[in-house]
Amino acid sequence: MNVSLKNNDAASGVLKVEIEKNDYAESLDKNLYKLRRQANMPGFRKGMVPLSIVKKLYGKQALAEEVNKLVRENLYAYIRDNNIKVIGEPIPNENEQRLIDFDKDENFEFYFDVALSPDIDFELTKEDKLTFYKIAIDDELLDKRMESYRKDFGSYDKVDKVEGMDDLVKGDITELENGEPKTGGIFVEQVMLMPSYIKNETEQKKLIGAELNGKIVFNPYQAYEGEEKNLAQFFMMDIEKVKDLKNDFTFEIKEIIRHKPAELNQEFFDRIYDPGTVQDEAAFRDKEKESLSEQFLPESNSLFIKDVRALLLKKVEDIVFADDILKRWMLLSDEKMEKEYLEEDYPKIVEDLKYHYAKDRLIKENDIKVEKEELEDYVKRAVKIQYMQYGMMSMPDNVIENVAKDVLKKEGTEYDFTNRILNEKIISLLKEKITVTVKEITSGEFDEIVRKVADK
C-alpha cells in the first residue's frame, strides 16, 4: 500500500493510491468465507457451498468493495497524517486514471485530483483605514422612543365625542336605499372605524365631531376607495361579498374609545425599569440612551464587518484556487446543481473562500477562541436586548436564561452566535492594528449607508 501526492502547482495536486494483492488478500478471503457461511443455494446445505462457486458468483463484487474500502481509508488517513489542507473532497482524476478491471487486475492504481488550501500571508498596519459608524442617540431619537413607550403603556378612555384621528368608534350600520333602510339590506353590529384609516377626506370629515349615540350617514365604499380587503374587514364579511356594497349606510355610534398616552411619572418609570432605578425624566432619558446604544451596537458591528471583509479581500486578491477541480467537486457533490448556475455563482463562491481563509488566518494567528460560557453569556445578552427592543427592560434573570437555552437548542444557532462573537473579537483586534475612525451619524444616515452597501 502506498499513497503519494504530486503537486501540480500551489493550488492543486494529484493523490496516487497504489494497492497490491497482499494489501487486501487476507481481508478478501475472510469476506468470501463469510459469504460462503451465509450462502443458501439449491443442492447444497447452508454454509456448504463450494468456495469456488462463491468466488465465481461474488468474487468480483467482494474485491471491488474491499479495494474501494482500502482506497477510502488510506486516502483520508494520508491527508490527515500529512496535514494536507484540502478544499472540498478528492475527486477522480480524468487524465491519469485508467480503466479498472476487477476480473483480471490484482494490483491497482487510483488517481485523485485535490484542490489545496492557499497559503495566506498579509499584513495589517495603521496605513489601513476604516470608519466605524455609530448611531448617535440624539434628542429626536429619544423623543420617538419616549412617545412609543407612552403609547404602549397608555390607557384607553371612553369619551362622548370623536375628536382625534386615532379615536376608535364602534357602532351598528344599516344599509340605505333612497335615504331609507333598505328592505333585506345589510345590518352589522359592532363594526369599528378609525378616522385615520379612512382614505376619502369627505367621508373622514363626517366622523370627526360625531357624538356618542348619534348617527351619521356615510359611504364605506367611498371611504375605503373600493379596496375590497379593507371593506371585508369593516363589514366582517368574506371579500367576494363586498364588491357590490356601494350604497350609503347609517352608522349609529355606540362607543368612542380614545387612547391616552401614559404620564411621565414614577409608575411609568417603574413599569419599564426596576422599581426605583429611575426617578425622573432626565434620568429616564439617560437610561434610554445607554440602552439604545447597546441595542444599536450589533448594527454598527454588522456594517463594520462588511468593510472589514472588503479590506481583507483586497489583501488576498491575488490568491489562486484550482477552479476546475473545485467546480467539478461542487457538481459531483450536489446532483441538483446545474453547470450554468455554478458558472454564474462561482465568482461569489471564490470571494467567500478568500474571505474565509483571510478571516481564519486572523483567528489562528491571534489565538481567538470562543468558550462555552462566553457563548452562553452572549446569547443571554442578545435575548435581553431583544426584550428591550419590545420595551421590556427588566426581565427576570431566570426567564432570560431559560429563553437563551431554548435558543441554543435550535439547529444552526450555536454556529451563528459563535460567528457573531468571532466577528466582534476581530473588530476589537482591528481597532488595535489599523486606523479606525469612529463617526457618529443619525439613524437615517446609517440606514442610507446600509442601503448603499446592500445595493453594491
Residue, then its C-alpha position, 0 to 999 in steps of 0.5 A: m500500500n502506498v499513497s503519494l501526492k504530486n503537486n501540480d502547482a500551489a493550488s492543486g495536486v494529484l493523490k496516487v493510491e497504489i494497492e497490491k494483492n497482499d494489501y487486501a488478500e487476507s481481508l478478501d478471503k475472510n469476506l468470501y468465507k463469510l459469504r460462503r457461511q451465509a450462502n443458501m443455494p439449491g443442492f447444497r446445505k447452508g454454509m456448504v457451498p463450494l468456495s469456488i462457486v462463491k468466488k465465481l458468483y461474488g468474487k468480483q463484487a467482494l474485491a471491488e468493495e474491499v479495494n474501494k474500502l482500502v482506497r477510502e481509508n488510506l486516502y483520508a488517513y494520508i491527508r490527515d497524517n500529512n496535514i494536507k489542507v484540502i478544499g472540498e473532497p478528492i475527486p477522480n482524476e480524468n487524465e491519469q486514471r485508467l480503466i479498472d478491471f476487477d476480473k483480471d487486475e490484482n494490483f491497482e492504481f487510483y488517481f485523485d485530483v485535490a484542490l489545496s488550501p492557499d497559503i495566506d500571508f498579509e499584513l495589517t498596519k495603521e496605513d489601513k483605514l476604516t470608519f466605524y459608524k455609530i448611531a448617535i442617540d440624539d434628542e429626536l431619537l429619544d423623543k420617538r422612543m419616549e412617545s412609543y413607550r407612552k403609547d404602549f403603556g397608555s390607557y384607553d378612555k371612553v369619551d362622548k365625542v370623536e375628536g382625534m384621528d386615532d379615536l376608535v368608534k364602534g357602532d351598528i350600520t344599516e344599509l340605505e336605499n333612497g335615504e331609507p333602510k333598505t328592505g333585506g339590506i345589510f345590518v352589522e353590529q359592532v363594526m369599528l372605524m378609525p378616522s385615520y384609516i379612512k382614505n376619502e377626506t369627505e367621508q373622514k370629515k363626517l366622523i370627526g365631531a360625531e357624538l356618542n349615540g348619534k348617527i351619521v350617514f356615510n359611504p364605506y365604499q367611498a371611504y375605503e376607495g373600493e379596496e375590497k380587503n379593507l371593506a371585508q374587514f369593516f363589514m366582517m364579511d368574506i371579500e367576494k361579498v363586498k364588491d357590490l356594497k356601494n350604497d350609503f349606510t347609517f352608522e349609529i355610534k355606540e362607543i368612542i374609545r380614545h387612547k391616552p398616552a401614559e404620564l411621565n411619572q414614577e409608575f411609568f418609570d417603574r413599569i419599564y425599569d426596576p422599581g426605583t432605578v429611575q426617578d425622573e425624566a432626565a434620568f429616564r432619558d439617560k437610561e434610554k440612551e445607554s440602552l439604545s446604544e447597546q441595542f444599536l451596537p450589533e448594527s454598527n458591528s454588522l456594517f463594520i464587518k462588511d468593510v472589514r471583509a472588503l479590506l481583507l479581500k483586497k489583501v488576498e486578491d491575488i490568491v489562486f484556487a484550482d477552479d476546475i477541480l473545485k467546480r467539478w467537486m461542487l457538481l459531483s457533490d450536489e446532483k441538483m446543481e446545474k453547470e450554468y448556475l455554478e458558472e454564474d455563482y462561482p465568482k461569489i463562491v471564490e470571494d467567500l473562500k478568500y474571505h474565509y481563509a483571510k478571516d481564519r488566518l486572523i483567528k489562528e494567528n491571534d489565538i481567538k477562541v470562543e468558550k462555552e460560557e462566553l457563548e452562553d453569556y452572549v446569547k443571554r445578552a442578545v435575548k435581553i436586548q431583544y426584550m428591550q427592543y419590545g420595551m421590556m427592560s427588566m426581565p427576570d434573570n431566570v426567564i432570560e436564561n431559560v429563553a437563551k437555552d431554548v435558543l441554543k437548542k435550535e439547529g444552526t444557532e450555536y454556529d451563528f452566535t459563535n460567528r457573531i462573537l468571532n466577528e466582534k473579537i476581530i473588530s476589537l483586534l482591528k481597532e488595535k492594528i489599523t486606523v479606525t475612525v469612529k463617526e457618529i451619524t443619525s439613524g437615517e444616515f446609517d440606514e442610507i449607508v446600509r442601503k448603499v452597501a446592500d445595493k453594491 
